[in-house]
Every structure is written in C-alpha cells, then in structure tokens.
C-alpha cells in the first residue's frame, strides 16, 4: 500500500501540536511511557481523539510495532526538546546534522516547529523537527525515522504500522 499523502501544517498549527505532543509524552507514567517503550506495546496510551501521536525516543535504535485506527493524521518528532520557560526566554533548538523520515520508502516532508505549552503551573518551550502524515488507508506501513544532532545525539526508529478500521 502506498501512503495517501503528507499532512502540511502552518507554523502556528505545528507549534500547538508540538506542545500537545509534549503534554501527551510527559503525562505518561514511566511503566507505560510510549517514549520509553522499545516495542510499541504502549503506543496507544492515552491517544487524543483527533490524531495519533508517535513517540520519539531517548536516542539510539528502536523498532516498534503498533496498530493505528484509520481516519487519523499522524504527528511525530524526528528530533525534539523542551525546556521550562523559567530557564529560557526563547525556544531551545539543536544543531541538526541529519533529519529524515520515509513511509514505505517515500520521503515524508519534515518541518521545524516551536511553541509554548503549559503543564500545571509550569510553562514550557517546545522545539523540534516534526513530521505529519495524512490519515492512511487500512494496511501495513513502515515508517523509518532518522535524526542526528551535532554533538552526538542520534535516533534511528522504525515503526511497523498496522492501520485498521475500528
């Protein structure tokens, strides 16, 4: 099956989604954290009703398998970070040496987004290189995500996606 298309976002929309992604990722307890998960078993944890987040990693190589419902766009980081606004007046960023994503071998356009978000009383800046994919038809897909920052941090994540009608 071929992908149905890429999901293009404005800078404002992307910044809001980056903040939503961070709130989602930070709210998971360690034992069910999609970010800590190395297999994909926790990929469905507390997903929002309007889209599907794929988790980033803390670095290195990860292969995950997960089931995604049809009809939902997918939003994911290649490289990202956040900082408490009490420690910074501007959004953070990192020097990116490589950032790519491929769905079934076809490139997924990536965009840089930053934005503000709040958890409880704390305000945070979010920054990242993000990808968005329009809702996929039922089928099996492979999403390959690779990123490398200057200074040595790198990610190499493979998602085996099983998109199903629920």
LINPEFEN-V364231 format. One record per pair of residues at least 4 apart in sequence whose ideal C-beta (glycine too) atoms are under 7 Angstrom apart, sorted by the first residue. I is the first residue (numbers start at 1). GAP is how many residues later the second one is. If there is no record, write none. Layout:
i->I gap->GAP
i->I gap->GAP
This chain:
i->1 gap->136
i->1 gap->138
i->1 gap->139
i->1 gap->140
i->2 gap->102
i->3 gap->100
i->3 gap->101
i->3 gap->103
i->3 gap->130
i->3 gap->133
i->3 gap->138
i->4 gap->130
i->4 gap->131
i->4 gap->132
i->4 gap->133
i->5 gap->129
i->6 gap->102
i->6 gap->103
i->6 gap->126
i->6 gap->127
i->6 gap->128
i->7 gap->66
i->7 gap->125
i->7 gap->126
i->7 gap->127
i->9 gap->4
i->9 gap->5
i->9 gap->8
i->9 gap->102
i->9 gap->123
i->10 gap->4
i->11 gap->4
i->11 gap->102
i->12 gap->4
i->13 gap->4
i->14 gap->4
i->14 gap->97
i->14 gap->99
i->14 gap->116
i->15 gap->4
i->15 gap->98
i->15 gap->99
i->15 gap->100
i->16 gap->4
i->16 gap->99
i->17 gap->4
i->17 gap->58
i->18 gap->4
i->18 gap->95
i->18 gap->96
i->18 gap->97
i->18 gap->108
i->18 gap->110
i->18 gap->112
i->19 gap->4
i->19 gap->96
i->19 gap->97
i->19 gap->98
i->19 gap->107
i->20 gap->4
i->21 gap->4
i->21 gap->32
i->21 gap->54
i->21 gap->56
i->22 gap->4
i->22 gap->60
i->22 gap->95
i->22 gap->102
i->22 gap->104
i->23 gap->4
i->23 gap->94
i->23 gap->96
i->24 gap->22
i->24 gap->29
i->25 gap->9
i->25 gap->10
i->25 gap->30
i->26 gap->93
i->27 gap->19
i->28 gap->4
i->28 gap->5
i->28 gap->6
i->28 gap->17
i->28 gap->18
i->29 gap->4
i->30 gap->6
i->32 gap->10
i->32 gap->13
i->33 gap->4
i->33 gap->9
i->34 gap->8
i->34 gap->9
i->34 gap->11
i->34 gap->21
i->35 gap->20
i->35 gap->21
i->35 gap->22
i->35 gap->23
i->37 gap->4
i->37 gap->5
i->37 gap->6
i->37 gap->18
i->37 gap->27
i->38 gap->24
i->39 gap->25
i->39 gap->26
i->40 gap->24
i->40 gap->25
i->40 gap->26
i->43 gap->12
i->43 gap->21
i->43 gap->23
i->44 gap->22
i->47 gap->5
i->47 gap->6
i->51 gap->21
i->51 gap->22
i->51 gap->24
i->52 gap->16
i->52 gap->20
i->52 gap->22
i->53 gap->22
i->53 gap->23
i->54 gap->20
i->54 gap->22
i->54 gap->105
i->56 gap->21
i->56 gap->24
i->56 gap->99
i->57 gap->5
i->57 gap->98
i->57 gap->100
i->59 gap->94
i->59 gap->95
i->59 gap->96
i->61 gap->95
i->62 gap->95
i->63 gap->95
i->64 gap->95
i->65 gap->95
i->66 gap->93
i->66 gap->95
i->67 gap->95
i->67 gap->97
i->68 gap->4
i->68 gap->6
i->68 gap->93
i->68 gap->95
i->69 gap->95
i->69 gap->97
i->70 gap->65
i->70 gap->66
i->70 gap->67
i->70 gap->68
i->70 gap->93
i->70 gap->94
i->70 gap->95
i->71 gap->64
i->72 gap->63
i->73 gap->59
i->73 gap->60
i->73 gap->61
i->73 gap->62
i->74 gap->58
i->74 gap->59
i->75 gap->55
i->75 gap->57
i->76 gap->54
i->76 gap->55
i->76 gap->69
i->77 gap->51
i->77 gap->53
i->78 gap->21
i->78 gap->23
i->78 gap->32
i->78 gap->51
i->78 gap->52
i->78 gap->53
i->78 gap->67
i->78 gap->69
i->79 gap->15
i->79 gap->17
i->79 gap->20
i->79 gap->49
i->79 gap->50
i->79 gap->68
i->79 gap->70
i->79 gap->76
i->80 gap->47
i->80 gap->48
i->81 gap->11
i->81 gap->13
i->81 gap->46
i->81 gap->47
i->82 gap->42
i->82 gap->43
i->82 gap->44
i->83 gap->4
i->83 gap->5
i->83 gap->9
i->83 gap->41
i->83 gap->42
i->84 gap->38
i->84 gap->40
i->85 gap->38
i->85 gap->39
i->85 gap->40
i->88 gap->4
i->88 gap->37
i->91 gap->23
i->91 gap->34
i->91 gap->36
i->92 gap->33
i->92 gap->35
i->93 gap->34
i->94 gap->55
i->95 gap->54
i->95 gap->55
i->96 gap->33
i->96 gap->53
i->97 gap->51
i->97 gap->52
i->97 gap->53
i->98 gap->48
i->98 gap->49
i->98 gap->50
i->99 gap->11
i->99 gap->30
i->99 gap->48
i->100 gap->46
i->101 gap->7
i->101 gap->9
i->101 gap->30
i->101 gap->42
i->101 gap->43
i->101 gap->44
i->102 gap->4
i->102 gap->5
i->102 gap->6
i->102 gap->42
i->103 gap->5
i->103 gap->30
i->103 gap->38
i->103 gap->40
i->104 gap->37
i->104 gap->38
i->108 gap->23
i->108 gap->25
i->110 gap->19
i->110 gap->20
i->110 gap->21
i->111 gap->19
i->112 gap->17
i->113 gap->15
i->113 gap->17
i->114 gap->11
i->114 gap->12
i->114 gap->13
i->115 gap->11
i->116 gap->7
i->116 gap->9
i->117 gap->7
i->117 gap->9
i->118 gap->4
i->118 gap->5
i->119 gap->5
i->129 gap->18
i->136 gap->5
i->136 gap->27
i->137 gap->26
i->138 gap->25
i->138 gap->26
i->138 gap->27
i->139 gap->24
i->140 gap->21
i->140 gap->22
i->141 gap->20
i->141 gap->22
i->142 gap->16
i->142 gap->18
i->143 gap->16
i->143 gap->18
i->144 gap->14
i->145 gap->10
i->145 gap->12
i->146 gap->9
i->146 gap->10
i->147 gap->7
i->147 gap->8
i->148 gap->6
i->149 gap->4
